[in-house]
Amino acid sequence: MATIIQSERIADVKFVQLKAFGDERGRFLETFRKAWFPERSWEIFQTNRSDSKAGVLRGLHYHFH
């Protein structure tokens, strides 16, 4: 889960503190979620990043809406 912080110095700027989840395979983090910015109308719903250690194979997931 990310933490959203509104900038006190710059209007309309938000800082997003991301949380990485790691295990023996590597790490995963959610880099963007549409719900974090309800005032915007984004086309993209969510983006993620995963870093895998050598020898790890990950699957691809795709969702139709």
C-alpha positions as a Markdown table, in Angstrom:
| # | Residue | x | y | z |
|---|---|---|---|---|
| 1 | Met | 0.0 | 0.0 | 0.0 |
| 2 | Ala | 1.3 | 3.4 | -0.9 |
| 3 | Thr | 1.3 | 6.5 | 1.2 |
| 4 | Ile | 0.1 | 9.7 | -0.5 |
| 5 | Ile | 1.5 | 13.0 | 0.9 |
| 6 | Gln | 0.3 | 16.4 | -0.3 |
| 7 | Ser | 3.1 | 18.9 | -0.7 |
| 8 | Glu | 3.0 | 21.8 | 1.7 |
| 9 | Arg | 5.2 | 23.9 | -0.5 |
| 10 | Ile | 4.0 | 23.3 | -4.1 |
| 11 | Ala | 0.3 | 23.4 | -5.0 |
| 12 | Asp | -1.2 | 20.3 | -6.5 |
| 13 | Val | 1.9 | 18.2 | -6.0 |
| 14 | Lys | 1.7 | 14.9 | -4.2 |
| 15 | Phe | 4.5 | 12.6 | -3.1 |
| 16 | Val | 3.8 | 8.8 | -3.3 |
| 17 | Gln | 5.8 | 6.6 | -0.9 |
| 18 | Leu | 5.8 | 3.2 | -2.5 |
| 19 | Lys | 6.1 | -0.1 | -0.5 |
| 20 | Ala | 8.1 | -2.9 | -2.0 |
| 21 | Phe | 7.2 | -6.6 | -1.1 |
| 22 | Gly | 10.2 | -8.9 | -1.3 |
| 23 | Asp | 10.8 | -12.6 | -0.9 |
| 24 | Glu | 13.3 | -15.2 | -2.1 |
| 25 | Arg | 12.3 | -14.6 | -5.8 |
| 26 | Gly | 12.9 | -10.9 | -5.8 |
| 27 | Arg | 10.6 | -7.9 | -5.1 |
| 28 | Phe | 7.3 | -6.4 | -6.3 |
| 29 | Leu | 5.9 | -2.9 | -6.0 |
| 30 | Glu | 2.8 | -1.1 | -7.3 |
| 31 | Thr | 4.1 | 2.0 | -9.0 |
| 32 | Phe | 0.7 | 3.6 | -9.9 |
| 33 | Arg | -2.9 | 3.2 | -9.0 |
| 34 | Lys | -5.7 | 5.2 | -10.5 |
| 35 | Ala | -7.5 | 5.5 | -7.1 |
| 36 | Trp | -4.5 | 7.4 | -5.6 |
| 37 | Phe | -5.5 | 10.4 | -7.8 |
| 38 | Pro | -9.3 | 10.5 | -7.8 |
| 39 | Glu | -9.3 | 14.1 | -9.1 |
| 40 | Arg | -7.8 | 12.9 | -12.4 |
| 41 | Ser | -9.3 | 10.8 | -15.2 |
| 42 | Trp | -6.5 | 8.4 | -16.1 |
| 43 | Glu | -6.9 | 5.8 | -18.8 |
| 44 | Ile | -4.5 | 3.5 | -17.0 |
| 45 | Phe | -5.8 | 1.7 | -13.9 |
| 46 | Gln | -2.6 | 0.3 | -12.3 |
| 47 | Thr | 1.1 | -0.2 | -13.1 |
| 48 | Asn | 3.6 | -2.5 | -11.3 |
| 49 | Arg | 7.3 | -3.3 | -11.2 |
| 50 | Ser | 8.9 | -6.6 | -10.3 |
| 51 | Asp | 12.5 | -7.4 | -10.0 |
| 52 | Ser | 13.4 | -11.0 | -10.2 |
| 53 | Lys | 16.6 | -12.7 | -9.0 |
| 54 | Ala | 18.6 | -14.8 | -11.5 |
| 55 | Gly | 16.8 | -18.1 | -12.4 |
| 56 | Val | 13.3 | -16.9 | -11.5 |
| 57 | Leu | 10.5 | -17.0 | -14.1 |
| 58 | Arg | 7.4 | -15.0 | -13.6 |
| 59 | Gly | 4.0 | -15.2 | -15.4 |
| 60 | Leu | 2.3 | -12.4 | -17.3 |
| 61 | His | -1.2 | -11.3 | -16.2 |
| 62 | Tyr | -3.7 | -9.3 | -18.3 |
| 63 | His | -7.2 | -8.3 | -17.3 |
| 64 | Phe | -10.0 | -7.2 | -19.7 |
| 65 | His | -12.5 | -4.7 | -18.4 |
